[in-house]
Amino acid sequence: MARGLAMEARAKIQQGADVSRETQKTRIERAAAKPFRELAADYMLKTFPRLSESTG
């Protein structure tokens, strides 16, 4: 599957497309589609365990 995706990406690059920019745009669109509550919960799950006790 990964090889197929790589072949598709190479073909797009040869046609002049900016694959990196397309990927970034897709990520931004996905993030915008998530509701704030989901984004906040995700942030808390990733960030709070790394905070020290005195921070809270």
N, C-alpha and C positions, 0 to 999 in steps of 0.2 A: 504494500500500500504506500509506504514512504517513497519507494522508488518511483511509483507512478506520479505522486505529487511533485517530486523533484523534477521529473520529466516535463510535467505541465508547467512548472515554474520556469524551467529553462526555455521552453517554447515561448512563453510570454515575454521573457527577457529579450529573446532574439527578435521579437516583434516590436520591441521598444517600450514595453510596459515596465513600470516601476513596481515590482512585486513587494518590496519592503513597504512602500507607501500604501499599497492596497491592503496589506496585512494590518498596518497601523490603523487605517481607516475603519476596517472591520472591527478591530478591538474597541475603538472609540464608540462605534455605533452600538455594539453589544453592551458596553458599560452604560451608555445613555438609556438603553432600553430597560435596565434594571431599576426597580423602584428604590427610593432612598432608604427605606427600612432594610432592604436586603444588602445594599452597599454598606450601611452603617454596621449591621451585624457582622458582615465579612471583615470589615476593618477591625472591629473589636476582637473578633476571634484571632486575628493575626497579630494585633498590636498589644493587647492587654497582658498576655502572658509574659511579654518581654519587659514590662514596666516593673520598677522596684516597688516594694511595699510603701515607701515614703511618698511615692508619687500620688497614690490614690487618696 
